[in-house]
Every structure is written in C-alpha cells, then in structure tokens.
Amino acid sequence: FILQNFKEMDWLWVRMEAKNNAAKNVPKRKDKERKELRILVGYNIVRLSQLEGISKGGYKEHILPKILEIILMYKEPLAQQYLFEVIIQVFPDEFHLHTLKVLLESFSKVCPKVDITAILAALMERLGNYVAGQREGLTEGSNSKKENRIIAEMFDILGASINEIASTTTLLTGAAFVEAQVALMKLAIKTYPEEYERVDLVLGSITEHFSASPLDDESTKALNRALKYLMDEFKNPNILLDLTKFEALTYLLPFKARRDAAIALSTMAANSDSQIDSMERVGTLFNVIAPIVRFISDTPADSTQIYADEDEFLEEQALVCRVLHTVDSTDLAQLMKMYSGIRKQIGHGGDERMKHTLKAMAFLYIRAALRIYKQVAQGEEVKVDISKPFSYLHDPDGKGKGVLDVLSADNPSDCFPIYLAAANAADVCEVCDMSYELFVRAFTIFEENAANPKEQARMMATMVSSLIATRNLPEDSYETLATKAVSYTHLTLPTKRIV
C-alpha cells in the first residue's frame, strides 16, 4: 500500500512540476501546495524505512528495486534528486552497504540535470561514517564476513562507478567529477586510515581524466579545493610527497593556480614539525613548488602579472627560505646531496630570487659543516669530508661557482657578514686554509665596497670581532689578517679638525 501510494503521489508531484515549469508565473498557493506534496512524497519513503521487521535481504530484493523503478519511471530531475537524497538519509547505513551496486547502477539512469555528485557525496559520507563508527566502537554492525568483504571492496566499487558515469553519461562536468573524487577521497581516509595508496588512486583518476583536455575555470577551482583539503587533512607534508600521483596532478593546473598550490604546500611544510628527509621527497617538493622557486615554462614574463607589489614577492621568497630549513637528514652525506639538488633548482630562479634563497643556502651549508665536525669529534662515522660544505660556499679554484661567490657578484655588501660567519665556522672546524681564504675574500669586499665612513666602521668592527673569535688559525695567517685589519682602523676613528 505504501509503495502504491508513493507511486501515485510521485506521479502527481511530477505533473505539478511539469505544469509549473511550463507556466511563467506560479501562484503562491500552487507553489505552497507543490512543496507540501513533495514532503508527503518523501514521507512515504520515511514510513517504509520505519516498518518493523525489514531485513537487509527483503530491502534488497523487494523494497529498493520497486522504489528505484518508481523514481526512474518519471523523468523529472527535481523529483529524482530529492528522492534519492531521502533514500540515502532514511534507510540504515548497512542497507546501503549491502545494496551498493544496485544503488550505483541506478545513478547512471537519472535525468541529465540531476546533481549526481551531491547524491554520491551524501552516500559516501554515510558509508564512511558507518565504517569509522564501527572501528571506533560508536556504531554497531553485523561484523559478518560478507559485510567485511563489502567494506574491503567498497572503495573500488565506488571508484569504478564514478569513472563509468563520467565516461558513459553527461552527468558529471569536469568540476563535478573532481568533487565526486574528493568525496571518494574522504571516504578512503575515514574508512582506510593510513592506507594512503587509495588516496593516490583517486589522484591518479583525476590526472587521467584531464590528461586529454585542459582544465576549465570551474575544474581548476575544484582541483585547488581538493589540494587544499589534502593539505588541511594530512598536516604532514611527507604524506603528500610520498603520493606518487600528487606531483603529476599539480602539473594540470595553470600557472596562477599552480603557484597558489605551491604557496599552500610551502606554508604547510614550513609550519609542520616534520622534516623533509629523503632525496625523493625533496625532488617532489621542489618540483611542486617550482612556480615560487624558479622560472618555469608558463611563468609570465611580466612580474606584475604575478605580484601585486614588492612586499608580496618578498613574503614569497621568505617562505621559500623557511622551506629550505625543513630539509634535513641524520645522514649528513645524504643531506649534502639533497642540498646540491636544491641548489640547482634555485640556481634557475633569477637574480632577484637568488639574493634571498642563496643566503639561506649559505647558512645551511655552515650549519652542515658544524654538524659534521661535531659528529667526527664524537667519534661517529661520517661519509662526507668536513671541507665539502665549505667548497660549496666558496670555490677554492677561483671559478666563482660557490654560493657566496655567486651571491657576492651582485650583492657584495650583503655577503660580507656571511663570509665572516663562514670563516669562523671553518676555523671552528679546523679547516684553516678555507678560513683564511674566506677572511681574505671578506677583506676584498670591504676594500671594494665600503663607500662611506659609517659603513666602513660597521664592517671593520664586524671583521675585528670575527678575528678575535678565531681559535685555530695558524699564527702567521692570523697575524697577516690582524695586521691588515689594523691598517684600516684609522678609517673607523673619528677625526677632529685642527684649528
């Protein structure tokens, strides 16, 4: 009786919808009647869900097929949308789990204007909550072998259904496809925690879907929202960097959206307590954040198309420098390899970027040298020579390939204190020849760039402080440097006019 009543009321509602759609002006009374009838139609499904003694088998074999037949019989999108949402909301989650394939097959038969993504998302949210609730002891389930098998297969069934709907119907636009995949991703995270390969499968499906044609604006926005969801959900950048499809997915985005994703990932990494500690992760990280590190193929030639003002550029590069400090490893030989890879990346960033990023790299090399020295002093085995970090800072062959050599070519005054910091670090590490070389280079910068008395006084005071701090320089080297410093101290003394 309820099913018959549901069929007749649904038919009446569909007729009223058709008339209202054809009419230009619908009286308020008629509109109210239509809405009331809609509620009554839905209430028939609610009554069915409240009947006592309904088993999963009876629902699957008799009730659901009849409801689906009635819904699909009348080709009215609003009715189909509403009634599918009611089914998902009022029947028990375990019923949906045991009739999943039947329900999904019916989705591909709805009218073109039905928002199938919303229906899929609602279904997946309920299933995800049901399984998560069972795992946490908040929801009772049958825990039967059959149900456990369906839960294990649920992700694959839903993924295949979304892909089939996308390929065989026009129900899913590009943006809707991304949103459906995000709903599947949320299900995977709830249902199979820490089984991140399922998230990777979702990213792979999205990448494959858009590989043949570029993203439109709405799809781009949807994909950016998907990436933001992942970053908000995982917190730890290493989880994202270990996903094999993550990097390829970002390549789908146009420059502006890809830059937004790069900033979001960089912010995530900089604010995380996790270290980026492998060559593979570092490679993926710097490929994904390439839009803010170096020039890429679609970087606009006019920087005003990227940055609103100079402050935005400076904030971006400060963020990149923070990211550099997240790269670390207990294996110092491995760390030096990672730094070499990063240095090659930032070397393609142009002078304006490098004057910020190379400073950060210089201090990373100084820190690495001090760590190597400490481990050697403690008797630990280190597979990298203590001189290696300093050779990356300053090219001993005079070819100007060191980090400080490149940086000082355009920003000598900014490099002066870094040369001194490196010289003191080399002295601590007992790499005395390099310490002397770095002090000499600092003197050269002083001689060529100290333009006014105030700057001369400041630079020489820093030089003297650095020389005083040395402990391991040979006596003749120290005396040579000290004598040279003394010869310049007259430039720093105040002069009085003799009358």
Long-range contacts (C-beta under 8 A, 24 or more apart in sequence): 2-44, 2-47, 2-48, 2-51, 3-44, 3-48, 3-63, 3-66, 3-67, 3-70, 5-44, 6-41, 6-44, 6-45, 6-48, 6-67, 6-70, 7-70, 9-37, 9-40, 9-41, 9-44, 10-41, 10-70, 10-71, 10-74, 10-79, 10-83, 11-74, 12-37, 13-37, 13-38, 13-41, 13-76, 13-79, 14-74, 14-76, 14-79, 17-76, 17-78, 17-79, 18-76, 38-79, 38-82, 41-79, 41-82, 41-83, 42-82, 42-83, 42-86, 45-83, 45-86, 45-87, 45-90, 46-86, 46-90, 49-90, 49-91, 49-92, 56-94, 56-95, 56-98, 56-99, 59-91, 59-95, 59-98, 59-99, 60-95, 60-98, 60-99, 60-102, 64-95, 64-99, 64-102, 64-103, 65-102, 68-102, 68-103, 68-106, 71-106, 72-106, 72-109, 72-110, 75-111, 76-111, 77-110, 77-111, 77-112, 77-113, 77-114, 80-110, 80-111, 80-114, 81-110, 81-114, 81-115, 81-118, 81-119, 84-110, 84-114, 84-119, 85-118, 85-119, 85-122, 88-119, 88-122, 88-123, 88-126, 89-122, 89-126, 93-126, 93-127, 93-129, 93-130, 93-139, 94-130, 94-141, 94-142, 94-147, 96-123, 96-126, 96-127, 97-127, 97-130, 97-147, 97-150, 97-151, 97-154, 98-146, 98-147, 98-150, 100-127, 100-150, 100-154, 100-157, 100-158, 101-157, 104-157, 104-158, 104-161, 107-161, 107-165, 107-171, 108-161, 108-164, 108-165, 108-168, 108-169, 108-171, 110-171, 112-169, 112-170, 112-171, 114-171, 115-176, 116-165, 116-171, 116-172, 116-176, 116-180, 117-172, 117-176, 117-179, 117-180, 117-183, 120-158, 120-162, 120-180, 120-183, 121-179, 121-180, 121-183, 124-158, 124-183, 124-184, 124-186, 124-187, 125-183, 125-186, 125-187, 127-154, 127-187, 127-191, 128-186, 128-187, 128-190, 128-191, 129-190, 131-190, 131-191, 132-190, 132-191, 151-191, 154-187, 154-191, 155-184, 155-187, 155-188, 155-191, 155-192, 155-198, 155-201, 158-184, 158-187, 159-184, 159-201, 159-202, 159-205, 162-205, 163-205, 163-209, 166-209, 173-218, 173-219, 174-209, 174-210, 174-215, 174-216, 174-218, 174-219, 174-222, 175-216, 175-218, 175-219, 175-221, 175-222, 176-222, 177-206, 177-209, 177-219, 178-206, 178-219, 178-222, 178-223, 178-226, 179-222, 181-205, 181-206, 181-226, 182-222, 182-225, 182-226, 182-229, 185-226, 185-229, 185-230, 186-229, 189-233, 196-239, 196-242, 196-243, 199-230, 199-243, 200-243, 200-244, 200-245, 200-246, 201-245, 203-243, 203-245, 203-246, 203-248, 203-249, 204-244, 204-245, 206-249, 206-252, 207-245, 207-248, 207-249, 207-252, 210-252, 214-252, 215-252, 215-253, 215-254, 220-253, 220-254, 220-257, 223-249, 223-252, 223-253, 223-257, 224-253, 224-257, 224-260, 224-261, 227-261, 227-264, 228-264, 231-264, 231-265, 231-268, 235-268, 235-272, 236-272, 236-274, 237-265, 237-268, 237-269, 237-272, 237-274, 237-276, 237-285, 237-326, 238-274, 238-276, 238-277, 238-281, 240-265, 240-268, 241-276, 241-280, 241-281, 241-284, 241-285, 242-281, 246-284, 246-288, 247-284, 247-287, 247-288, 250-288, 254-298, 255-291, 255-296, 255-298, 255-299, 255-300, 258-291, 259-291, 259-292, 259-306, 261-288, 262-288, 262-289, 262-290, 262-291, 262-292, 262-293, 263-292, 263-316, 263-319, 265-289, 266-292, 266-319, 266-320, 266-322, 266-323, 267-319, 269-323, 269-326, 270-319, 270-322, 270-323, 270-326, 272-326, 274-326, 275-326, 275-327, 275-328, 275-329, 276-326, 276-327, 276-328, 277-327, 277-328, 277-329, 277-330, 278-329, 278-334, 279-334, 279-337, 279-338, 279-341, 282-327, 282-338, 282-341, 282-342, 283-341, 285-323, 286-341, 286-342, 286-345, 289-320, 289-323, 290-345, 292-316, 292-317, 292-319, 292-320, 293-320, 293-345, 293-346, 293-349, 293-353, 293-357, 294-345, 294-346, 294-347, 294-348, 294-349, 294-350, 294-353, 295-348, 295-349, 295-350, 313-352, 314-356, 317-353, 317-356, 317-357, 318-356, 320-346, 320-353, 320-356, 320-357, 320-360, 321-356, 321-357, 321-359, 321-360, 324-357, 324-360, 324-361, 324-364, 325-360, 325-364, 327-364, 331-383, 332-368, 332-371, 332-372, 332-375, 332-382, 332-383, 332-384, 333-382, 333-383, 333-384, 335-368, 336-368, 336-384, 336-388, 336-389, 336-392, 339-364, 339-365, 339-368, 339-392, 340-392, 343-392, 343-403, 347-406, 351-410, 354-406, 354-407, 355-407, 355-410, 355-411, 355-414, 358-403, 358-404, 358-406, 358-407, 359-407, 359-414, 359-418, 361-403, 362-393, 362-403, 362-404, 362-407, 362-418, 362-422, 363-418, 363-421, 365-389, 365-390, 365-392, 365-393, 365-403, 365-422, 366-393, 366-421, 366-422, 366-425, 369-425, 369-426, 369-429, 369-431, 370-425, 370-428, 370-429, 372-429, 373-428, 373-429, 373-430, 386-429, 386-430, 386-431, 387-431, 387-434, 390-422, 390-425, 390-426, 390-429, 390-431, 390-434, 390-438, 391-434, 393-422, 393-438, 394-419, 394-422, 394-434, 394-437, 394-438, 394-441, 396-434, 396-437, 404-441, 408-441, 408-445, 412-445, 412-448, 412-449, 413-445, 413-449, 413-455, 413-459, 415-445, 416-442, 416-445, 416-446, 416-449, 416-459, 416-462, 417-462, 419-445, 420-462, 420-463, 420-466, 421-466, 423-466, 424-466, 424-469, 424-470, 427-469, 427-470, 427-471, 427-472, 427-473, 428-471, 428-472, 430-472, 432-472, 432-473, 432-474, 432-477, 435-470, 435-472, 435-473, 436-473, 436-477, 436-481, 439-466, 439-467, 439-481, 440-481, 442-466, 443-481, 443-484, 446-488, 450-491, 453-491, 453-492, 456-488, 456-491, 456-492, 457-491, 457-492, 460-485, 460-488, 460-489, 460-491, 460-492, 461-492, 464-489
